[in-house]
């Protein structure tokens, strides 16, 4: 059969080109794979969920609690179908798996990017793949956000309202953009079908296309080699081939990973639609976005109130906090490969401590996001008496500058410590050798 | 010295292909833009989407009491949410909840506590005051503050307002105060006596709000 296939599909060529691709042996190289497996699990569970989901916000009678004929209990069809999915055998579990995997996908991709950044793997020739990776991160977050809207419970409704408000806050064109994106004035009759289209067709399509490009470039350019490869065989590609060795490891990882997600989903509930209830006029106290958008939320919570008019457009705190600041942060991440001016192609993953400025800047950037995420808990910090309404913004703004600066210098100090230890080791070794001679 | 330029009898192949590609790209691009136009549906201003109008009765917005007229005796320093209820074309009652931004917040404070810059003439006896309940920041419903009685706080990005002083912003990111709604007492009911005094959420300038109220008036006339 091999020969039959080979004569038609040139399997042996495929084998030489792709199936024997060498994978570096180091656990940090699995982070990207975990992101990929998450995407696959998300697509599979998403297909199953789509089979039972009704993408409509028109009102239907709640079959679980119909009310009376005079006053029927009307809820949006999408919310009703979420309740029905929960009532199905394994339905709630499916929703939990989908939700957990989405969180893990974002987490794995963030860790994957950290690995790339700190080991310098974004350097020439891999700049393009860093940018594709950034697009993947942005579209993953967008897919996740459109995902929380679909159950159309009160939480989803409030979230959607804020997203609509953010889109509408763009000066000059905001109102048009918001209405075009969400099918008319909030909440239009077509809003759920529209977001459903984004969540199951448009965004996954973009994600799959970008993932394909990401993988192809990675195969073309090869992985960066871990440091040990330099000692084992200088300038040679070291690793295990995809077919035969990497595949069983990948399968093992997939099953272990899927098992962990199922365990998580079995014991840790996520997004209980029954608890939030259908869309209502009662706001949800302490509503928060998922952890990866908490920093944007934090910026919005501590940004001062302002508004100025410019050539007929209105620039307000919402536009600044939710669009300008995140765009600057994303642009900074996009610019990372351009800060490196080396003309040489990078073969070996770099030791982060050899690049203290890059290491410090990365840690400071993450520290800033952490401070802003903590700022997302401003109401809780005030309720708990840690901060007061009067000083909360000041304290959190000072922390936004101080904590990243301190972490930068702390990193420099630690790197210096590590280096001096390394140097004294080298000295000791040299002395030993001298003594032996 | 003669300058001779060779004249091609026909267009070169490269030039033809380039022009053809350019034309198709332009036509294709423009047609794709027309799809974007279709993404934004036409907005029809129906009666249930109109803002609170003169003569509307304020009714409860909470799920269990929705549609019941709000009595003065039910009000206190805790926020009560209301929908405006008016008439449709056939003279039947219609709750104007087609636009969620029509939500109104009602407060009753002891006389003398509501102060300037609140417009006291359109409160009921200087005791009952009505505001748009939609945060001017991102459009969330504003709630009572969990830490201070008689204060308002938006749960979304912790915008804070003071309902005793025209709902001005006292904390957080909202760019503007909440719009005050003029109300009066009519028998047992609380009745709206005009449009929001300033621009509510969704209208970033006074002019936008004024042109919208004009549009509403024209349609009703």
Interface residues (C-beta under 8 A of the other chain):
Chain A: X158 X161 X162 X164 X165 X166 X168 X169 X176 X179 X180 X181 X183 X184 X185 X186 X187 X188 X190 X280 X281 X282 X283 X284 X285 X286 X287 X297 X300 X301 X303 X304 X305 X306 X307 X309 X314 X316 X317 X318 X321 X322 X378 X379 X382 X383 X389
Chain B: X36 X39 X40 X41 X43 X49 X61 X62 X63 X81 X99 X100 X103 X133 X137 X138 X139 X140 X141 X142 X143 X146 X147 X153 X154 X155 X156 X157 X158 X159 X160 X169 X171 X172 X173 X174 X175 X176 X202 X204 X205
